Amino acid sequence: MLSDEPHPTTLKKTVLHQTHLDAGGKMVEFGGWDMPVQYADGIIAEVRAVRGSAGIFDVSHMGRLEFDGPGAEAFLGTILSANMPALKTGRSKYNFICNEQGGIIDDAMVYRTGDDRFLLVINAGNTDVDMDWISPRVSTANSDPDESQSSFTMSVTTHATAMIAIQGPGAVEIVDGLTDGAASKIRRFRIGNANVAGILAVVARTGYTGEDGFEIIVEATAGVRVWSILKDAGAIECGLGARDVLRLEAGLPLHGNDLSTDTNPFEAGFGRFAYFDGPGYVAADSLRRISESKPERKLVGFKMTGRGIPRAWLKVLSASNNPEVIGTVTSGTHSPTVDGGIGIGYVEQKYAETGSDIVIDVRGRLVEAKIVDMPFYKRG
């Protein structure tokens, strides 16, 4: 969640921090980092740039963990809700880091970058919590000398690298032009290596906006140069505000709002990403039990039919003569793409059917809305 509170003096900074300041970026605290929420033209202009052409985002604050060794696959299978043996080299998988009760500690992307090499990208705001949960398990997995053939290493590369996302219908053409056509050969949800204007980079064709595009990882010392190259090639600088609108339009959840340890993948509607049949998976028993029962609540999307903008933590009420509280908004905004208020939230299962009318309590004013299928926006 974005914050307008005064900046703590201990905020972390990405290698692009001064670049954002020089460009007039409005800086806010996010997950312990000092990050640009928007630039001079504003959030709506940035959203339209991504939907119409291409935008770039500094996502260097996201945690990056590299696992290497013959035991890496088996270990990751014990902490991630992904079928690790089925993940082929050069491919990625969206997954959850769940606790023993099936609660979502974080959602993440895991990439197999080699036979025994993996990259795990986690959320910036959850990095410390994730590391507190993962690190002891890494130590335990590597502590038994009888299991030396299954050893592996974990390296935190967050500060050693820069990570830049370029998203939008023009993103592939831009990056292709900088990689001599190598970028377009990387298919969706895959990862590979390429030289971006002569700079060695890891390029993943993934993102968080609902558009096509890439996430480019380079050595930290090359981050400013790659950002400038992408900007000079026509990409528009975008901040966290536009990123939040774009991900919501695409129906993508945000941990801390839509996902938490108080939610599980099935009630969030992402049960298809909850693989729990791997050996030693810590959440297997809980997720199996949860999967066999119908959730009491469900994460749904809705559009405002009355005048109002939904915001996180507003109450959701039934549309009746005697409205009762049936849920809570977890994310909401005005969407320039949909041209109206949109949101997602948890409601009681019996009220969760698509097409149902609901009411949002916007600071004491009851505003009509309708449950709709997600995503709100889907690229052509």
C-alpha positions as a printed NumPy array, in Angstrom:
array([[  0.   ,   0.   ,   0.   ],
       [  1.3  ,   3.464,  -0.875],
       [  1.896,   5.922,   1.935],
       [  1.922,   9.718,   2.106],
       [  3.454,   9.707,   5.584],
       [  6.693,  11.684,   6.13 ],
       [  9.763,   9.808,   4.907],
       [ 11.737,   7.891,   7.52 ],
       [ 15.442,   8.671,   7.267],
       [ 16.33 ,   5.001,   6.823],
       [ 14.452,   4.357,   3.587],
       [ 16.248,   2.157,   1.1  ],
       [ 16.997,   3.521,  -2.357],
       [ 17.331,   1.806,  -5.715],
       [ 20.209,   2.629,  -8.046],
       [ 17.74 ,   4.767, -10.026],
       [ 16.791,   6.966,  -7.061],
       [ 18.624,  10.08 ,  -8.246],
       [ 17.308,   9.518, -11.769],
       [ 13.752,   9.685, -10.426],
       [ 14.518,  12.876,  -8.508],
       [ 16.105,  14.493, -11.564],
       [ 12.999,  13.626, -13.605],
       [ 10.699,  15.295, -11.065],
       [  9.298,  12.087,  -9.641],
       [  7.088,  12.473,  -6.563],
       [  8.653,  10.16 ,  -4.019],
       [  6.773,   8.135,  -1.395],
       [  7.578,   5.363,   1.053],
       [  6.719,   1.91 ,  -0.201],
       [  7.787,  -1.281,   1.536],
       [ 10.683,   0.502,   3.2  ],
       [ 11.907,   2.034,  -0.077],
       [ 11.83 ,   5.616,  -1.373],
       [ 10.024,   5.204,  -4.696],
       [  8.364,   7.42 ,  -7.349],
       [  4.581,   7.339,  -7.163],
       [  4.226,   9.509, -10.284],
       [  5.929,  11.961, -12.573],
       [  4.904,  15.412, -13.806],
       [  2.195,  14.333, -16.248],
       [  0.374,  12.344, -13.585],
       [ -0.947,   8.835, -13.012],
       [ -3.703,   8.896, -15.642],
       [ -1.275,   9.938, -18.375],
       [  1.114,   7.175, -17.334],
       [ -1.649,   4.555, -17.385],
       [ -2.661,   5.66 , -20.875],
       [  0.947,   5.535, -22.021],
       [  1.228,   1.884, -20.97 ],
       [ -2.113,   0.967, -22.528],
       [ -1.319,   2.844, -25.74 ],
       [  2.439,   2.547, -26.253],
       [  5.011,   1.635, -23.589],
       [  5.958,   2.617, -20.053],
       [  8.947,   1.824, -17.852],
       [  8.89 ,   1.123, -14.123],
       [ 11.707,   0.877, -11.615],
       [ 11.021,  -2.44 ,  -9.885],
       [ 14.507,  -2.795,  -8.429],
       [ 12.972,  -2.748,  -4.96 ],
       [ 11.456,  -6.192,  -5.486],
       [ 13.37 ,  -8.979,  -3.778],
       [ 15.496, -11.237,  -5.971],
       [ 16.772, -14.562,  -4.643],
       [ 18.902, -16.934,  -6.685],
       [ 19.067, -20.631,  -5.817],
       [ 21.818, -22.787,  -7.287],
       [ 22.693, -26.431,  -6.774],
       [ 21.337, -29.973,  -7.139],
       [ 19.094, -29.568,  -4.088],
       [ 17.513, -26.271,  -5.149],
       [ 14.553, -27.772,  -6.972],
       [ 13.574, -30.049,  -4.117],
       [ 13.964, -27.27 ,  -1.562],
       [ 11.823, -24.797,  -3.503],
       [  9.186, -27.493,  -3.782],
       [  8.908, -27.477,   0.011],
       [  8.205, -23.728,   0.288],
       [  6.413, -22.79 ,  -2.96 ],
       [  2.99 , -23.776,  -4.287],
       [  4.534, -24.661,  -7.65 ],
       [  5.201, -28.012,  -9.285],
       [  8.953, -27.498,  -9.473],
       [  9.89 , -30.712, -11.385],
       [  7.439, -29.682, -14.111],
       [  9.033, -26.242, -14.509],
       [ 11.291, -26.42 , -17.557],
       [ 14.434, -24.381, -18.061],
       [ 13.643, -20.89 , -19.303],
       [ 10.087, -20.865, -17.954],
       [  8.337, -19.17 , -15.038],
       [  5.48 , -19.903, -12.685],
       [  3.298, -17.648, -10.559],
       [  2.967, -19.175,  -7.1  ],
       [  2.389, -18.585,  -3.405],
       [  4.589, -18.771,  -0.348],
       [  2.14 , -20.173,   2.195],
       [  2.543, -20.886,   5.874],
       [  1.667, -24.225,   7.45 ],
       [ -1.973, -23.146,   7.781],
       [ -2.269, -22.262,   4.07 ],
       [ -2.202, -18.505,   4.689],
       [ -0.447, -16.465,   2.016],
       [  2.856, -15.044,   3.247],
       [  3.558, -13.699,  -0.237],
       [  2.88 , -14.258,  -3.902],
       [  5.912, -14.624,  -6.136],
       [  7.316, -15.539,  -9.535],
       [  9.809, -18.385,  -9.812],
       [ 11.953, -18.874, -12.915],
       [ 14.136, -21.856, -13.805],
       [ 17.24 , -20.251, -15.301],
       [ 19.24 , -23.478, -15.617],
       [ 19.121, -27.175, -14.8  ],
       [ 19.777, -26.488, -11.117],
       [ 19.364, -22.7  , -11.047],
       [ 16.321, -20.672, -10.103],
       [ 15.345, -17.04 ,  -9.621],
       [ 12.623, -16.173,  -7.106],
       [ 11.155, -12.655,  -7.275],
       [  9.237, -11.573,  -4.181],
       [  7.362,  -8.435,  -3.173],
       [  9.359,  -5.5  ,  -1.812],
       [  7.12 ,  -4.946,   1.201],
       [  7.349,  -8.617,   2.18 ],
       [ 11.06 ,  -9.207,   1.656],
       [ 12.017,  -9.14 ,   5.339],
       [  9.097, -11.372,   6.338],
       [  9.843, -13.754,   3.475],
       [ 13.511, -13.948,   4.397],
       [ 12.701, -14.592,   8.055],
       [ 10.612, -17.536,   6.892],
       [ 12.881, -18.866,   4.121],
       [ 16.393, -18.423,   5.564],
       [ 16.071, -20.855,   8.514],
       [ 14.692, -23.471,   6.161],
       [ 17.657, -23.003,   3.819],
       [ 20.018, -23.54 ,   6.76 ],
       [ 18.152, -26.633,   7.892],
       [ 18.099, -28.109,   4.388],
       [ 21.863, -27.701,   4.062],
       [ 22.816, -28.739,   7.601],
       [ 22.799, -32.53 ,   7.232],
       [ 26.177, -33.775,   5.928],
       [ 24.511, -36.961,   4.677],
       [ 22.57 , -34.85 ,   2.203],
       [ 25.614, -33.162,   0.655],
       [ 24.634, -34.306,  -2.811],
       [ 21.436, -32.293,  -2.463],
       [ 23.072, -29.088,  -1.264],
       [ 22.394, -25.687,  -2.792],
       [ 23.1  , -22.021,  -2.202],
       [ 20.773, -19.043,  -1.883],
       [ 22.034, -15.607,  -2.893],
       [ 20.186, -12.33 ,  -2.364],
       [ 20.879, -10.216,  -5.469],
       [ 18.416,  -7.38 ,  -4.841],
       [ 21.053,  -4.695,  -4.244],
       [ 23.583,  -6.105,  -6.704],
       [ 21.215,  -5.724,  -9.641],
       [ 18.68 ,  -3.316, -11.1  ],
       [ 15.304,  -4.491, -12.385],
       [ 13.311,  -2.439, -14.889],
       [  9.886,  -3.353, -16.297],
       [  8.826,  -2.148, -19.736],
       [  5.167,  -2.789, -20.486],
       [  2.693,  -1.936, -23.226],
       [  1.812,  -2.744, -26.855],
       [  5.008,  -1.054, -28.023],
       [  7.304,  -2.735, -25.506],
       [  8.337,  -5.709, -27.646],
       [  9.223,  -3.529, -30.615],
       [ 11.314,  -1.223, -28.426],
       [ 13.258,  -4.   , -26.714],
       [ 13.597,  -5.951, -29.962],
       [ 15.257,  -2.929, -31.498],
       [ 17.759,  -2.829, -28.658],
       [ 18.511,  -6.567, -28.683],
       [ 18.852,  -7.233, -32.433],
       [ 15.55 ,  -9.115, -32.384],
       [ 16.416, -11.384, -29.449],
       [ 13.615, -10.126, -27.207],
       [ 10.693, -11.281, -29.347],
       [ 12.17 , -14.786, -29.378],
       [ 11.525, -14.988, -25.637],
       [  7.937, -16.165, -25.39 ],
       [  5.413, -15.092, -22.741],
       [  6.209, -16.275, -19.209],
       [  9.726, -17.272, -20.194],
       [ 13.162, -15.949, -19.344],
       [ 16.426, -15.689, -21.252],
       [ 19.582, -13.678, -21.772],
       [ 20.047, -10.806, -24.19 ],
       [ 22.295,  -7.841, -24.821],
       [ 20.273,  -4.653, -24.386],
       [ 22.189,  -2.071, -26.416],
       [ 25.339,  -4.011, -25.626],
       [ 24.568,  -4.519, -21.923],
       [ 24.244,  -8.123, -20.778],
       [ 20.796,  -8.636, -19.247],
       [ 18.434, -11.286, -17.993],
       [ 15.127, -10.677, -19.744],
       [ 11.831, -12.144, -18.511],
       [  8.677, -11.74 , -20.58 ],
       [  6.468, -11.201, -17.573],
       [  4.856,  -8.208, -15.875],
       [  2.164,  -6.807, -13.638],
       [  0.055,  -4.616, -15.92 ],
       [ -1.97 ,  -6.922, -18.156],
       [  0.152,  -5.851, -21.138],
       [  2.918,  -7.617, -22.996],
       [  6.426,  -6.612, -22.06 ],
       [  9.572,  -7.502, -20.188],
       [ 11.309,  -7.298, -16.844],
       [ 14.987,  -6.6  , -17.452],
       [ 17.629,  -7.404, -14.839],
       [ 21.141,  -5.978, -15.171],
       [ 24.113,  -5.326, -12.921],
       [ 23.349,  -2.414, -10.593],
       [ 26.029,  -0.268, -12.235],
       [ 24.199,  -0.532, -15.572],
       [ 20.737,   0.339, -14.237],
       [ 20.789,   4.08 , -14.96 ],
       [ 22.112,   3.514, -18.463],
       [ 19.457,   0.918, -19.352],
       [ 16.706,   3.198, -17.984],
       [ 17.971,   6.075, -20.142],
       [ 18.245,   3.853, -23.209],
       [ 14.639,   2.65 , -22.827],
       [ 13.43 ,   6.204, -22.249],
       [ 15.298,   7.469, -25.312],
       [ 13.716,   4.648, -27.328],
       [ 10.249,   6.017, -26.545],
       [  9.151,   4.454, -23.251],
       [  7.424,   6.752, -20.758],
       [  8.567,   6.915, -17.126],
       [  5.864,   5.557, -14.804],
       [  5.501,   5.362, -11.038],
       [  3.86 ,   3.121,  -8.497],
       [  0.524,   4.922,  -8.785],
       [  0.086,   3.928, -12.426],
       [  1.374,   0.432, -11.664],
       [ -1.333,   0.006,  -9.027],
       [ -4.104,   1.153, -11.396],
       [ -2.825,  -1.053, -14.203],
       [ -2.584,  -4.195, -12.08 ],
       [ -6.092,  -3.614, -10.727],
       [ -7.503,  -3.147, -14.24 ],
       [ -5.849,  -6.471, -15.094],
       [ -7.432,  -8.133, -12.035],
       [ -4.079,  -8.859, -10.39 ],
       [ -3.894,  -8.997,  -6.58 ],
       [ -1.663,  -6.965,  -4.277],
       [ -0.267,  -8.621,  -1.181],
       [ -1.134,  -6.633,   1.915],
       [ -4.476,  -5.674,   0.396],
       [ -6.012,  -8.579,  -1.49 ],
       [ -3.728, -11.302,  -0.143],
       [ -2.402, -11.922,   3.363],
       [ -1.788, -14.687,   5.872],
       [ -5.497, -14.358,   6.693],
       [ -6.4  , -15.438,   3.148],
       [ -5.683, -18.595,   1.183],
       [ -5.297, -19.192,  -2.577],
       [ -8.72 , -20.805,  -2.963],
       [-10.887, -18.042,  -1.507],
       [ -8.764, -15.564,  -3.486],
       [ -9.697, -17.406,  -6.674],
       [ -6.165, -18.585,  -7.421],
       [ -6.474, -22.221,  -6.447],
       [ -5.055, -23.228,  -9.831],
       [ -1.698, -21.903,  -8.62 ],
       [ -1.787, -23.952,  -5.428],
       [  0.053, -27.188,  -6.168],
       [  0.373, -29.228,  -2.985],
       [  1.327, -32.744,  -4.1  ],
       [  5.083, -32.257,  -3.955],
       [  7.112, -34.138,  -1.305],
       [  7.693, -32.17 ,   1.868],
       [  5.596, -29.14 ,   0.929],
       [  4.901, -27.319,   4.2  ],
       [  1.335, -26.239,   3.36 ],
       [  0.238, -29.475,   1.703],
       [ -2.136, -30.768,   4.384],
       [ -3.79 , -27.394,   4.966],
       [ -4.245, -26.541,   1.286],
       [ -5.582, -30.007,   0.536],
       [ -8.142, -29.645,   3.305],
       [ -9.085, -26.133,   2.189],
       [ -9.446, -27.274,  -1.425],
       [-12.   , -29.894,  -0.401],
       [-14.397, -27.403,   1.188],
       [-16.244, -24.452,  -0.296],
       [-14.822, -21.123,   0.9  ],
       [-17.12 , -18.997,   3.056],
       [-16.062, -15.899,   1.161],
       [-14.729, -15.103,  -2.284],
       [-12.589, -12.41 ,  -3.865],
       [-14.689, -10.682,  -6.531],
       [-14.396,  -7.756,  -8.891],
       [-16.975,  -5.025,  -9.139],
       [-17.744,  -1.869, -11.105],
       [-19.399,   1.164,  -9.607],
       [-22.755,   1.908, -11.226],
       [-23.32 ,   4.926,  -9.009],
       [-21.064,   7.956,  -8.632],
       [-18.144,   7.142,  -6.378],
       [-14.636,   5.726,  -6.226],
       [-14.086,   2.627,  -4.083],
       [-11.088,   2.504,  -1.781],
       [ -9.491,  -0.254,   0.261],
       [-11.196,  -1.245,   3.511],
       [-14.587,   0.271,   2.682],
       [-17.551,  -1.911,   3.638],
       [-19.505,  -3.909,   1.05 ],
       [-23.246,  -4.184,   1.711],
       [-26.063,  -6.204,   0.226],
       [-28.388,  -4.449,  -2.204],
       [-31.648,  -4.738,  -0.27 ],
       [-34.148,  -2.66 ,   1.655],
       [-32.248,  -3.549,   4.816],
       [-28.627,  -3.684,   3.646],
       [-26.214,  -5.727,   5.723],
       [-22.435,  -5.844,   5.654],
       [-21.341,  -8.752,   3.447],
       [-17.682,  -8.   ,   2.854],
       [-14.815,  -5.558,   2.48 ],
       [-13.174,  -3.757,  -0.419],
       [ -9.484,  -4.665,  -0.57 ],
       [ -8.434,  -2.571,  -3.61 ],
       [-10.216,   0.168,  -5.523],
       [ -9.548,   3.082,  -7.848],
       [-10.793,   5.165, -10.752],
       [ -9.856,   3.415, -13.973],
       [ -9.133,   5.686, -16.963],
       [ -9.26 ,   2.627, -19.216],
       [-12.704,   1.491, -18.046],
       [-13.695,   5.123, -17.366],
       [-15.199,   4.473, -13.968],
       [-14.691,   3.192, -10.463],
       [-13.527,  -0.411, -10.124],
       [-12.542,  -2.54 ,  -7.174],
       [-12.023,  -5.996,  -5.767],
       [-12.895,  -7.354,  -2.366],
       [-14.039, -10.326,  -0.344],
       [-17.761, -10.969,  -0.004],
       [-19.783, -13.802,   1.485],
       [-20.054, -16.69 ,  -0.955],
       [-23.844, -16.408,  -1.373],
       [-23.483, -12.839,  -2.653],
       [-20.526, -13.513,  -4.973],
       [-22.301, -14.409,  -8.212],
       [-21.381, -12.389, -11.296],
       [-24.078,  -9.844, -12.1  ],
       [-25.185,  -9.423,  -8.498],
       [-25.899,  -5.906,  -7.268],
       [-23.991,  -4.714,  -4.201],
       [-23.526,  -1.431,  -2.362],
       [-20.276,   0.235,  -1.318],
       [-20.253,   2.422,   1.791],
       [-18.172,   5.394,   0.587],
       [-17.639,   7.349,   3.805],
       [-21.272,   7.048,   4.824],
       [-22.717,   7.409,   1.329],
       [-24.178,   4.199,  -0.1  ],
       [-23.145,   3.82 ,  -3.752],
       [-24.441,   1.114,  -6.093],
       [-22.072,  -1.352,  -7.748],
       [-22.268,  -4.64 ,  -9.647],
       [-20.113,  -7.753,  -9.404],
       [-18.392,  -8.453, -12.726],
       [-15.965, -10.962, -14.155],
       [-12.287, -10.078, -14.019],
       [-10.073,  -8.823, -15.496],
       [-11.646,  -5.415, -16.028],
       [ -9.257,  -4.912, -18.94 ],
       [ -7.805,  -7.516, -21.278],
       [ -5.424,  -6.652, -24.054],
       [ -6.452,  -7.473, -27.586]])
